[in-house]
């Protein structure tokens, strides 16, 4: 067997012939050329031709390391005139367009990015972290397709900060297969409308429920999109509204008691006892609640309303949940507590979405768990220079993709 044949099989490069091998300071440089009779193919579409426009100087592509040395493929490329894209460089069978790395190298980097941190990837692959980000963007562009959006019935929508300075992305996850299916830059209505556009009318019609918080931007986008799915408001955010109203009343009562010389002890150390789930209260916190009930009627009234809101999601049937919701709205309106008056208006305005969440049993808890993984990805990478690199790595790690190793 000839040496060039052995090397070609080791490198596993399709549709090329090895012409020469050079060992230099850069590493191993292998001169290759396409097999005779190969038609020129446009690097941006499927157009092929035999007519050559001109030939460009030889260029290098980084391949998998060989016996501990960097390995490069070197080949002169031709250009062709495409009817749609004009004069472009021909596509090569071993590397993507506008890339200095072979397919095998990019697959290896994608596999490592799912499992290793920034330092490990850069040391093992011997490439810069910015190059890793660009590789992941190209890898996701090749492997991501509309299939990730097929079969969606119940989805969750939330925002996620990817960098300081209020830099956000919109994240869409599948409830049934807990994975992220779409990420877009920004958190404006236009961002979510881009997702609806990619979803298409047929798949949008199959959606049954969408869980999200009460953010005005996403609600405005869904209203403009006119999707048939029911809007379900995340239970955590609804109960958080009641907790914030109760905490506002607690601060008012503390200031009033401190200024008037009333019994302030029944207010000062009550925050966690008031906000905590009743089943998880300690003995001291139960004693604190008894003091509140005995000495501060306004604060106790707010606590009871907060527990009514919590009881909505503990109801055994949707009918029972509706009874608790109406009771909470009525009690909040009659409470003569300004924060709970605002809460009553909010609950009344969004009661259809609150009851839909109970009916479908949906919350954003799975998406919050996936968002925790995104935070870990961001921390492990020590931040990102571009939102495209962050979105590519986030989808790679949480979107159900499985990059193949070169030997696979």
N, C-alpha and C positions, 0 to 999 in steps of 0.2 A: 504494500500500500504506500502511495506517495506521501511525502510530508505534508503537502498542501491539502490532500484529502483528509488526513488525520486532523489537521488544524481546522478545516471546514466543518468536520463533524463535531469537534470540540466546541467550536463557537456556535454551532447550530443556527447558521444564518441561511435563510431560504433564498433561492433564485439568484445566487451570486457565484462568481468564480474568484478564487484567491490567486492574485498575480505575484505578490512579493510580501516579505515580512521584514520589518526593521525594528531593532531594539535600540531605543534612544533614551535620552534623559526623561522624556515624558512617560515612557513606558513602552509597551509593545504596540507597534503601528502596523496594521494589516492592510495592504492595498487590495481592494476588491473591485470588481466590475460586474455589471449585470450580464446575464447570459445573452448570447446572440439571439437576435430575433425578438427581443423584448420590446413591446410597443411602449412609447412614451405615454404616461398617464398623468393627467392634471392632479396636482396636490390638493385641490379644493373641491373637485367633483370627479365623476366617473368617466369623463371624456378621455379617449385615447387616440393616438395618431402615430404615424411613422415619420412624419415630417418634423425635423429638428429646427428650432429657431437659431440656437447657438449653443456653445458649451462653456460652462463656467469653470474657474479654477477648482482644484481638488479641495474638499472640505473634510473635517473630522467629525465622527460620531463616537461618543463614549459608550463602550460596551462593558459587559461584565468583566470584572478583574480576572486575570489568568495567572495562576501560580503566584499570587501575591502582588502582581504588577498591574498597573492600569493598562487597559487594553482599548485601543482606538481602531475604528474602521476609517479608511481613507479612500475616497472615490471622487472623481470628477463628475459633476452633475450636468445634465443638459437642460435646456429650457425649450418650451413649446408655446405655441399660440393657441390658447383656449378660446372658443367662441364666446364664452360667458365671462371668463375672468381675465382675458387678455394674455400677456406674456407672463408665464409662471414657471417656477422650477418643477421639474418632474418629480413625481412621488417615488420613493424608494421602498422596497418591500420589508425592510428591517427597521425602519424608524418613522415616527410620525412627522407630519409637516411642521416646519418651523421649530424643530427641536434638535438639540445637539446630543441627544441620548437615544439609544435603541429601545425598541419595545421591551426587550428583556430587562434592561436596566430600569426602566420606568415601572415595570411590574414589581421588581424587587423593592424599589423605594416605596411603592404604595403598600406592599405587604409589611414592610418595616414600620411605616408610619402608623399602622393600626396598633402596633404592639410596643414600640420603643419611643423614647423621648428624643428631643432634639439633638443632644450631644451624642447619643448612641448612633443615630442615623448619619450624622455628619462625619463621625470618626470611622464608621464601618464602610460607608459608601464613598467617603472622601470627596464630598461635594458640599457646597455652602447651603445654609438653611433657606436662603431665598430661592436657590435652584430647586430645593425640595418642594417649596410652595408652588413654583411654576410647573413642576412635574405633576404634582397632584391635581392642579387645575386641568392640565391636558388629559390626565388619566380619567378624571371624572367626566370630562367632555366626551371622551370616546365610549365610556361604559355606561354612562347615565342615559336612560331613554325614558320615554313616556310610560314604560311598563311599571315604573314605581308608583304611578298614579292610577293604575288599573285596580279595580275591585274595592275602591274606597267606599265605605258606608258611614263610618263614624270617625270624624277627625277632630283633632285638638289644635288650637292656634294660640300662639303666645309670642312675646318678644324676648330677645336675649341680647345683652350687651356684649360686644366682642372687643371693645377697646374703650379707654377712658375718653371723656369728652362727649358723652351721649352718642356713641356710635352703636347702632342697633341693627339687628337682623330680625326678620320675621320667620318663625319656625312653624312648620305644619307637620303633625305626627299622625300616624294611623293608630286608632284605639285597639283594633282587633289584632294587628301585628305590631307590637310595640316598637316602632322604629320611626325615624324621621324620614319623610318622603319628599320634602321640599324646603329650601331655605332661600330667602330673598333679602337683598340689602334694603335697609330702612324699615320704618314701622308706620308709614303713611298709608292712607287708603289705596293709593296707586300700587303699593307693593303687593297687597293682598289681591288686588284686581289682576295683577300679572299672573298670580297662581291660578285664579279662576280662568283666565285666558288659556293657560297651558292645560288646564283640566279639560276644557272642551264641554260642549253642551250635553253630550251623551253621558259622560262620566259625572258631570255635575248633577244631572237628573237622578243619578243613582244614590246620591248622598242622602242619608236619613237624619243625621244629627251632627251639629258642630258645637263643640264646647270651647269656651273662651271666657276671659274676664269681661268687665263692663267698659273696657276702653272705647272711647267714642270713635277713634279712627277705624278700628276693625268693624264696628257696628255700621258705620257709614258705608264702608266698602261692601259689606254683605247686603245692605239695603239697596245699593246701586246694582249689585250683581243679580238680585232677585232670585236667589237659589231656593229650591223647594225644601231644603233641609230645615229642621227645627233648630233654633238657637238655644243652647243650654249654657247657663251661666255657672261657672265653676263654684262649688260650695265654699271653698276656702275663701274666695274673694267676697262672697256674700256675708259670711260670718265675720270676716275682717272688717266690713263696713260697720257692723253692730259693735264690734270691739272698739273701733275708733270712736264711735259715738259715745260709748260708755266711758272711755278714757278721757274724752273731752269733758264729760259731766264730772268725772272724778277730779280733774284739775280745777274746774270751776268751784266745786265744793271745798276743796282744800284751801283755795284762796279766800273763799267766803268765811270758812271757819277760822282761819288764821287772823283775818282782819277784825272779826266780830268777837273774838275771845271765846268762841264755842268750843265744844269738845273736839279738838283736832285729831286726837289719837284714833278716832274711828274712821279717819280718812287717810292719814299720812302713809300707813304701810299696807294699803289695800290693793295696790295695783295688780299684783300677780294672783292674789286670791280672787279678784273679780274676773280676770281674763282667763284663768285656767279652767280646764274641763272639770266639772264637779266630781267626776269619778276619780280624778287624780289629785285631789286636794290633800294636803298634809293636815295633821291635827291642829297645828297653829293657824293654818289658813282657814280651817273650818271655824275656829274660834273668832278669827278676824271677820268672817262673814256674819257671824252672830252679832258682833258689835255693830256692823253696818246696818243690819236689819233693825236693831234696837234703837240706834241713835241717828240714823240718816235716811229718812224716807225717800228723798229724791234719788240718792245713789242706789238704794235697794230697788226702786222702781225701774231704773235703767238696767240693773242686773237682771231683773225678771224678763224684761223685753229682750235682752241679749240671749237669754236661755230659750225664749220662744223661737227666735230665729234659728238657733242651733237645733231645736226640736224638729224643724221642718225637714232636715236631712236624716233625722232618726226615725221618721215616720215609717210605719209598716206598709202603708198603701198611699197612692197618690191623693186619694180623697182626704186622708188624715193629714197629709202634708199641706193640702190647700186650706184645711181648717186652721192649722197652726200659722200659716202665712197670713190669713185674714186676721187672726187674733193678734199677731205681732204688729201688723199695720194699724189696727184699731188702737191697740195699747200705746203705740208710739205717737199716734196723733193726739191722744187724750192725755199724754204724760206731762204736757206743758214744759218739756225739756227741749230746748232749741236743737241740739244735735240729733235727737231722736225724731223731731219733726222733719228734718231733712232726710233722715233714714226712711221714714214712712213714705215720703214722696218717691224716693229711689226704688223702694220695694214695690210700690204700686205701679210704677212705670215699667218695671222689668219682671213682673210677676209671671208672665207667660214663660219666659226663659228659665226662671227659677223652678217652676213646676215641671218644665220639660226635662231639666237635669235630674229631678227625682224620678220621673217616669222612665227615662232611659238608663238611669243609674250611672251617669257620666260625671267625671271630674277631670281636671287637668293634672292629676297626680302623676300619671305616667309621663306626660310631657315635662313636668317639673323634674322628674327623675332623669330624663334624657338631657334636660338643660344642665343638670348637675354634671353629667358626663361632658357636656360642652365646656363647662367651666374648668373641669379637670384637663381637657385637651388644651385649652387656652393657657392654663398655668404650666402644663408640661412643656409647651412650646415656648414659654417665656414671651408670649405675645406674638402678634402677626403684623407685618408691614402692610398687607393688603387684605381687604375683606374677601376677595376671591380665594385666596389661599386658606383663610379660616373656613369659609363655606365648603370648600373642597374637602378639607380634612374632616370637618364635622360630618358631612354626608358619608364620607368613606368609613368613619368609625361607628356611625349610628344608623346608617341607611341599609344595612343588610348586605353590603358588598363583600365579596371574598376574592381578593387578588390572588392570582396563581403564582406560585414560585416558578423560576425558570425550569427546574427539572420536572415540573408537573405539566 
